[in-house]
């Protein structure tokens, strides 16, 4: 059940418009019911203030991996209007291990369908099906597609490159079992949010034969290097104007990621000294230009008040200058991770429609 009026979706669509940012057209999706610029969505503002209290309490105990994996603040609702079939399989990755995957499709859809492989976020250390099941179900309904959700291995138990191996291994498994799954490989899209966006880019780099036809990245992690040493683009708080009364709320969310920057490769729970941040499989902006130029069409979604937005905006421009078919979408008044709040934040539902729309437009 939605915690907002469904008509807010129509209000977003009525207000959305294209602005040119640093020479790049960006589809802006404003807050539906507040006409002021530089404001947080009112529903999100309530969640942010709850998060601030929760994180303040947790900070008193210091870092706990279990707390990162247990997130009572991430609550979703089932917005489906038709029956969705859910299947679970153990699949082989390489020759040395298996992972669990979930498959979602409409019960009424029996023909050969497009397929989405969705790679979840969570900083490579957290996230699972329980946090994303309702989003996957809704996308399967709206797109009339098969959605594949792999439970890739997490750090610190399984550091780099385990998650990449599992993500790319899932793409390969789907390709090898297309007939069994009854999916159309000419309509294969890979998508991911945050760390899942980084995994999406890693899959694109590994996909030398063009298996992936389209990609969709949601506030992706495209650069894990220290912004204070970055010379390709400049990161600054000045990129985030906000009304005065919401300053602390907005910047608490930006700082949530910003404050984790600067950890050495050896101290990183994900890398554990096994590679460096400039590895293109970790930070895609360092990939060779000739390889990036081969990327398939992709959409990159950013949130206005997200530390990662500046880097992803740079990545969009980089791809565009290389001739890649790339769309940029910005959800105004939103923060990092808003897809986690399907049913509470109207923009999360709108984003599911946007993902589904990109799947539906793939040619048969």
DRENDO-1510 file (C-alpha; in Angstrom, 1 decimal, always signed):
<recs>
REC; n; res; u; v; w
REC; 1; UNK; +0.0; +0.0; +0.0 .
REC; 2; UNK; +1.3; +3.4; -1.0 .
REC; 3; UNK; +1.9; +5.9; +1.8 .
REC; 4; UNK; +1.3; +8.8; -0.7 .
REC; 5; UNK; -1.4; +9.7; -3.2 .
REC; 6; UNK; -0.9; +8.0; -6.5 .
REC; 7; UNK; -1.6; +11.3; -8.3 .
REC; 8; UNK; +1.9; +12.4; -7.2 .
REC; 9; UNK; +3.2; +10.2; -10.0 .
REC; 10; UNK; +1.3; +12.3; -12.5 .
REC; 11; UNK; +2.6; +15.5; -10.9 .
REC; 12; UNK; +6.2; +14.4; -11.4 .
REC; 13; UNK; +5.5; +13.7; -15.0 .
REC; 14; UNK; +3.8; +17.0; -15.5 .
REC; 15; UNK; +6.7; +18.9; -14.0 .
REC; 16; UNK; +9.6; +17.0; -15.5 .
REC; 17; UNK; +11.7; +18.9; -18.0 .
REC; 18; UNK; +15.1; +18.8; -19.7 .
REC; 19; UNK; +17.9; +21.2; -18.5 .
REC; 20; UNK; +21.4; +21.5; -20.0 .
REC; 21; UNK; +24.1; +20.9; -17.3 .
REC; 22; UNK; +27.7; +21.3; -18.4 .
REC; 23; UNK; +26.6; +20.8; -22.0 .
REC; 24; UNK; +24.7; +17.6; -21.2 .
REC; 25; UNK; +20.9; +17.4; -21.4 .
REC; 26; UNK; +19.5; +16.1; -18.1 .
REC; 27; UNK; +15.9; +15.0; -17.5 .
REC; 28; UNK; +15.0; +16.7; -14.3 .
REC; 29; UNK; +12.2; +15.1; -12.1 .
REC; 30; UNK; +11.2; +17.8; -9.6 .
REC; 31; UNK; +9.6; +17.2; -6.2 .
REC; 32; UNK; +5.9; +16.8; -7.2 .
REC; 33; UNK; +4.2; +18.9; -4.5 .
REC; 34; UNK; +6.8; +21.6; -3.7 .
REC; 35; UNK; +7.5; +24.2; -6.4 .
REC; 36; UNK; +10.6; +25.6; -4.6 .
REC; 37; UNK; +14.0; +24.8; -6.0 .
REC; 38; UNK; +16.6; +23.1; -3.8 .
REC; 39; UNK; +14.3; +21.3; -1.3 .
REC; 40; UNK; +14.0; +17.8; -0.1 .
REC; 41; UNK; +10.9; +15.8; -0.9 .
REC; 42; UNK; +8.7; +16.2; +2.2 .
REC; 43; UNK; +8.2; +12.4; +2.6 .
REC; 44; UNK; +11.9; +11.8; +2.3 .
REC; 45; UNK; +12.6; +14.5; +4.8 .
REC; 46; UNK; +10.7; +12.6; +7.5 .
REC; 47; UNK; +12.8; +9.5; +6.7 .
REC; 48; UNK; +16.0; +11.4; +6.8 .
REC; 49; UNK; +15.3; +12.7; +10.2 .
REC; 50; UNK; +14.6; +9.2; +11.4 .
REC; 51; UNK; +17.8; +8.0; +9.9 .
REC; 52; UNK; +19.8; +10.7; +11.6 .
REC; 53; UNK; +18.6; +9.5; +15.0 .
REC; 54; UNK; +19.2; +5.9; +14.1 .
REC; 55; UNK; +22.8; +6.5; +12.9 .
REC; 56; UNK; +23.6; +8.7; +15.9 .
REC; 57; UNK; +22.6; +5.9; +18.2 .
REC; 58; UNK; +24.6; +3.4; +16.2 .
REC; 59; UNK; +27.7; +5.6; +16.1 .
REC; 60; UNK; +27.9; +5.4; +19.9 .
REC; 61; UNK; +28.8; +1.7; +19.5 .
REC; 62; UNK; +31.2; +2.2; +16.6 .
REC; 63; UNK; +31.1; +0.4; +13.3 .
REC; 64; UNK; +29.2; -2.9; +13.3 .
REC; 65; UNK; +28.9; -5.0; +10.1 .
REC; 66; UNK; +25.7; -6.5; +11.4 .
REC; 67; UNK; +24.1; -3.1; +11.7 .
REC; 68; UNK; +25.0; -2.3; +8.1 .
REC; 69; UNK; +23.2; -5.5; +7.0 .
REC; 70; UNK; +20.2; -4.9; +9.3 .
REC; 71; UNK; +18.4; -1.8; +8.0 .
REC; 72; UNK; +15.0; -1.3; +9.6 .
REC; 73; UNK; +14.8; +2.1; +7.9 .
REC; 74; UNK; +14.6; +0.4; +4.5 .
REC; 75; UNK; +10.9; -0.6; +4.3 .
REC; 76; UNK; +9.2; -1.4; +1.0 .
REC; 77; UNK; +5.6; -2.0; -0.1 .
REC; 78; UNK; +4.2; -4.5; -2.6 .
REC; 79; UNK; +2.6; -2.3; -5.3 .
REC; 80; UNK; +1.9; -5.1; -7.8 .
REC; 81; UNK; -1.6; -5.4; -9.3 .
REC; 82; UNK; -1.1; -8.9; -10.9 .
REC; 83; UNK; +0.2; -12.2; -9.7 .
REC; 84; UNK; +4.0; -12.5; -9.9 .
REC; 85; UNK; +5.7; -15.9; -10.0 .
REC; 86; UNK; +9.0; -16.1; -8.0 .
REC; 87; UNK; +11.5; -18.8; -8.5 .
REC; 88; UNK; +14.8; -19.5; -6.7 .
REC; 89; UNK; +17.7; -21.4; -8.1 .
REC; 90; UNK; +21.3; -22.2; -7.2 .
REC; 91; UNK; +23.6; -21.6; -10.1 .
REC; 92; UNK; +27.2; -22.5; -10.8 .
REC; 93; UNK; +29.6; -19.6; -11.1 .
REC; 94; UNK; +32.8; -20.8; -12.8 .
REC; 95; UNK; +33.9; -24.2; -11.6 .
REC; 96; UNK; +34.3; -23.5; -7.9 .
REC; 97; UNK; +31.1; -22.2; -6.2 .
REC; 98; UNK; +27.4; -21.6; -6.5 .
REC; 99; UNK; +25.2; -18.6; -5.7 .
REC; 100; UNK; +21.5; -18.2; -5.2 .
REC; 101; UNK; +19.4; -16.3; -7.7 .
REC; 102; UNK; +15.7; -15.2; -7.7 .
REC; 103; UNK; +13.6; -14.9; -10.9 .
REC; 104; UNK; +10.5; -12.8; -11.1 .
REC; 105; UNK; +7.9; -12.8; -13.9 .
REC; 106; UNK; +4.2; -12.2; -14.3 .
REC; 107; UNK; +2.1; -15.4; -13.9 .
REC; 108; UNK; +0.3; -14.6; -17.1 .
REC; 109; UNK; +3.4; -14.1; -19.2 .
REC; 110; UNK; +4.3; -17.4; -20.8 .
REC; 111; UNK; +6.1; -16.3; -24.0 .
REC; 112; UNK; +9.7; -15.4; -24.7 .
REC; 113; UNK; +10.4; -12.3; -22.6 .
REC; 114; UNK; +13.0; -9.6; -22.3 .
REC; 115; UNK; +15.3; -10.1; -19.3 .
REC; 116; UNK; +16.7; -7.8; -16.7 .
REC; 117; UNK; +19.6; -8.8; -14.5 .
REC; 118; UNK; +19.5; -6.6; -11.4 .
REC; 119; UNK; +22.6; -6.1; -9.2 .
REC; 120; UNK; +21.8; -4.7; -5.8 .
REC; 121; UNK; +23.6; -2.0; -3.9 .
REC; 122; UNK; +25.0; -2.0; -0.4 .
REC; 123; UNK; +28.6; -1.0; -0.6 .
REC; 124; UNK; +29.7; -4.5; -1.6 .
REC; 125; UNK; +29.1; -5.5; +2.0 .
REC; 126; UNK; +25.4; -5.5; +2.4 .
REC; 127; UNK; +22.0; -5.9; +0.6 .
REC; 128; UNK; +20.0; -8.9; -0.3 .
REC; 129; UNK; +16.7; -10.1; -1.9 .
REC; 130; UNK; +14.7; -9.0; +1.2 .
REC; 131; UNK; +15.4; -5.4; +0.5 .
REC; 132; UNK; +14.6; -5.5; -3.2 .
REC; 133; UNK; +11.9; -8.1; -3.7 .
REC; 134; UNK; +9.1; -5.6; -4.1 .
REC; 135; UNK; +11.0; -3.5; -6.5 .
REC; 136; UNK; +11.8; -6.5; -8.7 .
REC; 137; UNK; +8.2; -7.7; -8.6 .
REC; 138; UNK; +7.0; -4.3; -9.7 .
REC; 139; UNK; +9.5; -4.0; -12.5 .
REC; 140; UNK; +8.6; -7.5; -13.7 .
REC; 141; UNK; +5.0; -6.5; -13.9 .
REC; 142; UNK; +5.5; -3.1; -15.5 .
REC; 143; UNK; +8.1; -4.4; -18.1 .
REC; 144; UNK; +6.5; -7.8; -18.8 .
REC; 145; UNK; +9.9; -9.2; -18.4 .
REC; 146; UNK; +11.9; -11.8; -16.5 .
REC; 147; UNK; +13.9; -10.1; -13.7 .
REC; 148; UNK; +17.0; -12.0; -12.4 .
REC; 149; UNK; +18.3; -11.1; -9.0 .
REC; 150; UNK; +21.6; -12.7; -8.0 .
REC; 151; UNK; +22.7; -12.9; -4.3 .
REC; 152; UNK; +26.3; -12.2; -5.2 .
REC; 153; UNK; +29.0; -12.8; -2.5 .
REC; 154; UNK; +29.6; -9.9; -0.1 .
REC; 155; UNK; +32.7; -8.5; +1.5 .
REC; 156; UNK; +34.5; -8.7; +3.9 .
REC; 157; UNK; +34.0; -12.5; +3.8 .
REC; 158; UNK; +34.5; -12.5; +0.1 .
REC; 159; UNK; +36.5; -9.5; -1.0 .
REC; 160; UNK; +37.3; -8.2; -4.6 .
REC; 161; UNK; +36.8; -9.6; -7.1 .
REC; 162; UNK; +34.2; -12.0; -5.8 .
REC; 163; UNK; +31.1; -9.8; -6.4 .
REC; 164; UNK; +32.3; -9.0; -10.0 .
REC; 165; UNK; +32.8; -12.7; -10.7 .
REC; 166; UNK; +29.3; -13.5; -9.5 .
REC; 167; UNK; +27.7; -10.6; -11.4 .
REC; 168; UNK; +29.4; -11.4; -14.7 .
REC; 169; UNK; +28.9; -15.1; -14.0 .
REC; 170; UNK; +25.1; -14.5; -13.7 .
REC; 171; UNK; +25.1; -12.7; -17.1 .
REC; 172; UNK; +26.9; -15.7; -18.6 .
REC; 173; UNK; +24.5; -18.2; -16.9 .
REC; 174; UNK; +21.5; -16.4; -18.2 .
REC; 175; UNK; +22.9; -16.4; -21.7 .
REC; 176; UNK; +23.6; -20.2; -21.5 .
REC; 177; UNK; +20.2; -20.9; -20.2 .
REC; 178; UNK; +18.1; -18.6; -22.3 .
REC; 179; UNK; +16.0; -21.3; -23.8 .
REC; 180; UNK; +15.2; -22.8; -20.4 .
REC; 181; UNK; +14.3; -19.4; -19.0 .
REC; 182; UNK; +12.4; -18.5; -22.2 .
REC; 183; UNK; +14.1; -15.1; -22.5 .
REC; 184; UNK; +15.2; -13.1; -25.5 .
REC; 185; UNK; +18.9; -12.4; -25.4 .
REC; 186; UNK; +18.4; -9.6; -27.9 .
REC; 187; UNK; +16.5; -7.8; -25.1 .
REC; 188; UNK; +19.0; -8.3; -22.2 .
REC; 189; UNK; +19.5; -5.4; -19.9 .
REC; 190; UNK; +21.7; -5.2; -16.8 .
REC; 191; UNK; +20.9; -2.7; -14.1 .
REC; 192; UNK; +22.1; -1.8; -10.6 .
REC; 193; UNK; +22.1; +0.8; -7.9 .
REC; 194; UNK; +25.1; +2.3; -6.1 .
REC; 195; UNK; +27.6; -0.6; -5.7 .
REC; 196; UNK; +25.4; -2.5; -8.1 .
REC; 197; UNK; +26.0; +0.3; -10.6 .
REC; 198; UNK; +29.7; -0.3; -10.2 .
REC; 199; UNK; +29.1; -4.0; -10.8 .
REC; 200; UNK; +27.0; -3.1; -13.9 .
REC; 201; UNK; +30.0; -1.2; -15.3 .
REC; 202; UNK; +32.3; -4.1; -14.5 .
REC; 203; UNK; +30.0; -6.4; -16.5 .
REC; 204; UNK; +30.1; -4.0; -19.4 .
REC; 205; UNK; +33.9; -3.9; -19.3 .
REC; 206; UNK; +34.0; -7.7; -19.3 .
REC; 207; UNK; +31.3; -8.0; -22.1 .
REC; 208; UNK; +33.6; -7.9; -25.1 .
REC; 209; UNK; +31.0; -9.6; -27.4 .
REC; 210; UNK; +28.1; -7.3; -26.8 .
REC; 211; UNK; +25.9; -9.7; -24.9 .
REC; 212; UNK; +24.4; -6.8; -22.8 .
REC; 213; UNK; +22.1; -4.7; -25.1 .
REC; 214; UNK; +21.3; -2.0; -22.6 .
REC; 215; UNK; +22.4; -0.8; -19.1 .
REC; 216; UNK; +20.6; +1.2; -16.4 .
REC; 217; UNK; +22.6; +2.6; -13.5 .
REC; 218; UNK; +21.0; +4.2; -10.4 .
REC; 219; UNK; +23.3; +6.6; -8.4 .
REC; 220; UNK; +26.2; +4.4; -9.5 .
REC; 221; UNK; +29.6; +4.3; -7.8 .
REC; 222; UNK; +31.8; +5.2; -10.7 .
REC; 223; UNK; +34.8; +6.5; -8.8 .
REC; 224; UNK; +36.1; +5.2; -5.5 .
REC; 225; UNK; +39.2; +7.3; -5.3 .
REC; 226; UNK; +39.7; +10.2; -2.8 .
REC; 227; UNK; +37.9; +13.3; -4.1 .
REC; 228; UNK; +40.6; +15.4; -2.5 .
REC; 229; UNK; +43.1; +14.0; -5.0 .
REC; 230; UNK; +40.8; +13.8; -8.0 .
REC; 231; UNK; +42.0; +15.9; -11.0 .
REC; 232; UNK; +39.5; +14.9; -13.6 .
REC; 233; UNK; +36.6; +16.7; -12.0 .
REC; 234; UNK; +36.1; +18.8; -8.9 .
REC; 235; UNK; +33.9; +17.8; -5.9 .
REC; 236; UNK; +32.5; +20.5; -3.7 .
REC; 237; UNK; +29.6; +21.1; -1.3 .
REC; 238; UNK; +28.8; +24.1; -3.6 .
REC; 239; UNK; +27.3; +21.5; -6.0 .
REC; 240; UNK; +24.4; +21.0; -3.5 .
REC; 241; UNK; +22.4; +24.2; -2.9 .
REC; 242; UNK; +19.6; +23.6; -0.3 .
REC; 243; UNK; +17.1; +25.8; +1.5 .
REC; 244; UNK; +18.5; +26.9; +4.8 .
REC; 245; UNK; +16.1; +25.0; +7.1 .
REC; 246; UNK; +17.0; +21.7; +5.5 .
REC; 247; UNK; +20.7; +22.2; +5.4 .
REC; 248; UNK; +21.6; +19.7; +8.1 .
REC; 249; UNK; +19.2; +17.1; +6.9 .
REC; 250; UNK; +20.5; +17.2; +3.3 .
REC; 251; UNK; +24.2; +17.2; +4.2 .
REC; 252; UNK; +23.8; +14.4; +6.7 .
REC; 253; UNK; +22.9; +12.2; +3.7 .
REC; 254; UNK; +25.7; +13.5; +1.5 .
REC; 255; UNK; +28.3; +13.1; +4.3 .
REC; 256; UNK; +27.1; +9.5; +4.9 .
REC; 257; UNK; +29.1; +8.5; +1.8 .
REC; 258; UNK; +31.6; +11.3; +1.7 .
REC; 259; UNK; +32.9; +10.5; +5.2 .
REC; 260; UNK; +33.9; +7.0; +4.0 .
REC; 261; UNK; +36.2; +8.3; +1.3 .
REC; 262; UNK; +39.9; +8.1; +1.9 .
REC; 263; UNK; +40.2; +4.7; +3.4 .
REC; 264; UNK; +43.3; +2.9; +2.0 .
REC; 265; UNK; +43.0; -0.1; -0.3 .
REC; 266; UNK; +44.4; -2.3; +2.5 .
REC; 267; UNK; +41.8; -1.1; +5.0 .
REC; 268; UNK; +38.9; -1.3; +2.5 .
REC; 269; UNK; +36.5; -4.1; +3.5 .
REC; 270; UNK; +35.9; -4.6; -0.2 .
REC; 271; UNK; +39.4; -4.4; -1.7 .
REC; 272; UNK; +41.5; -5.6; +1.3 .
REC; 273; UNK; +44.6; -4.7; -0.6 .
REC; 274; UNK; +43.9; -7.0; -3.6 .
REC; 275; UNK; +43.8; -4.1; -6.1 .
REC; 276; UNK; +43.7; -0.3; -6.2 .
REC; 277; UNK; +40.9; +2.2; -6.5 .
REC; 278; UNK; +42.1; +3.2; -10.0 .
REC; 279; UNK; +41.3; -0.3; -11.4 .
REC; 280; UNK; +38.6; +0.3; -14.0 .
REC; 281; UNK; +36.7; -2.7; -12.6 .
REC; 282; UNK; +36.4; -0.7; -9.3 .
REC; 283; UNK; +36.3; +2.9; -10.7 .
REC; 284; UNK; +35.0; +2.7; -14.3 .
REC; 285; UNK; +36.1; +6.3; -15.2 .
REC; 286; UNK; +39.6; +5.0; -15.4 .
REC; 287; UNK; +38.8; +2.5; -18.2 .
REC; 288; UNK; +40.4; +3.1; -21.6 .
REC; 289; UNK; +38.4; +5.5; -23.7 .
REC; 290; UNK; +38.3; +3.0; -26.6 .
REC; 291; UNK; +36.6; +0.5; -24.3 .
REC; 292; UNK; +34.1; +2.9; -22.9 .
REC; 293; UNK; +33.2; +4.0; -26.4 .
REC; 294; UNK; +31.9; +0.5; -27.0 .
REC; 295; UNK; +29.4; +0.6; -24.2 .
REC; 296; UNK; +25.8; -0.1; -25.2 .
REC; 297; UNK; +23.0; +2.4; -24.7 .
REC; 298; UNK; +22.6; +3.2; -21.0 .
REC; 299; UNK; +20.7; +5.4; -18.6 .
REC; 300; UNK; +22.3; +6.9; -15.5 .
REC; 301; UNK; +20.0; +8.1; -12.7 .
REC; 302; UNK; +21.3; +10.4; -10.0 .
REC; 303; UNK; +19.8; +11.9; -6.8 .
REC; 304; UNK; +20.2; +15.6; -6.2 .
REC; 305; UNK; +21.5; +15.3; -2.7 .
REC; 306; UNK; +23.9; +12.4; -3.2 .
REC; 307; UNK; +27.7; +12.5; -2.8 .
REC; 308; UNK; +28.0; +10.3; -5.9 .
REC; 309; UNK; +26.1; +12.6; -8.2 .
REC; 310; UNK; +29.1; +14.8; -9.1 .
REC; 311; UNK; +31.1; +11.7; -10.2 .
REC; 312; UNK; +28.2; +10.2; -12.1 .
REC; 313; UNK; +27.6; +13.5; -13.9 .
REC; 314; UNK; +31.3; +13.5; -15.0 .
REC; 315; UNK; +30.8; +9.9; -16.2 .
REC; 316; UNK; +27.8; +10.8; -18.3 .
REC; 317; UNK; +29.7; +13.6; -20.0 .
REC; 318; UNK; +32.7; +11.3; -20.5 .
REC; 319; UNK; +30.5; +8.7; -22.2 .
REC; 320; UNK; +28.7; +11.3; -24.2 .
REC; 321; UNK; +31.9; +12.9; -25.5 .
REC; 322; UNK; +32.9; +9.4; -26.6 .
REC; 323; UNK; +29.8; +9.0; -28.7 .
REC; 324; UNK; +27.9; +6.6; -26.4 .
REC; 325; UNK; +24.1; +6.7; -26.3 .
REC; 326; UNK; +23.6; +7.8; -22.7 .
REC; 327; UNK; +20.6; +9.4; -21.0 .
REC; 328; UNK; +21.0; +11.3; -17.7 .
REC; 329; UNK; +18.1; +11.6; -15.3 .
REC; 330; UNK; +18.1; +13.5; -12.0 .
REC; 331; UNK; +15.6; +13.1; -9.2 .
REC; 332; UNK; +15.4; +16.4; -7.5 .
REC; 333; UNK; +14.9; +16.5; -3.7 .
REC; 334; UNK; +16.1; +12.9; -3.3 .
REC; 335; UNK; +19.1; +11.4; -1.6 .
REC; 336; UNK; +21.3; +8.3; -2.1 .
REC; 337; UNK; +19.3; +5.1; -1.8 .
REC; 338; UNK; +15.8; +6.4; -2.4 .
REC; 339; UNK; +14.8; +3.2; -4.4 .
REC; 340; UNK; +15.0; +1.4; -1.1 .
REC; 341; UNK; +11.8; +3.2; +0.0 .
REC; 342; UNK; +9.3; +1.9; -2.6 .
REC; 343; UNK; +5.8; +2.7; -1.3 .
REC; 344; UNK; +7.0; +5.5; +1.0 .
REC; 345; UNK; +8.8; +7.7; -1.6 .
REC; 346; UNK; +6.9; +8.4; -4.8 .
REC; 347; UNK; +10.1; +8.8; -6.7 .
REC; 348; UNK; +11.0; +5.1; -6.1 .
REC; 349; UNK; +7.8; +4.0; -7.8 .
REC; 350; UNK; +8.5; +6.4; -10.7 .
REC; 351; UNK; +12.0; +5.0; -11.0 .
REC; 352; UNK; +10.5; +1.5; -11.4 .
REC; 353; UNK; +8.4; +2.8; -14.2 .
REC; 354; UNK; +11.5; +4.3; -15.8 .
REC; 355; UNK; +13.4; +1.1; -15.6 .
REC; 356; UNK; +10.5; -0.9; -17.1 .
REC; 357; UNK; +10.1; +1.7; -19.8 .
REC; 358; UNK; +13.7; +1.2; -20.9 .
REC; 359; UNK; +13.1; -2.6; -21.0 .
REC; 360; UNK; +10.0; -2.2; -23.1 .
REC; 361; UNK; +11.7; -0.1; -25.7 .
REC; 362; UNK; +14.3; -2.7; -26.6 .
REC; 363; UNK; +13.6; -4.0; -30.1 .
REC; 364; UNK; +12.5; -7.6; -30.5 .
</recs>
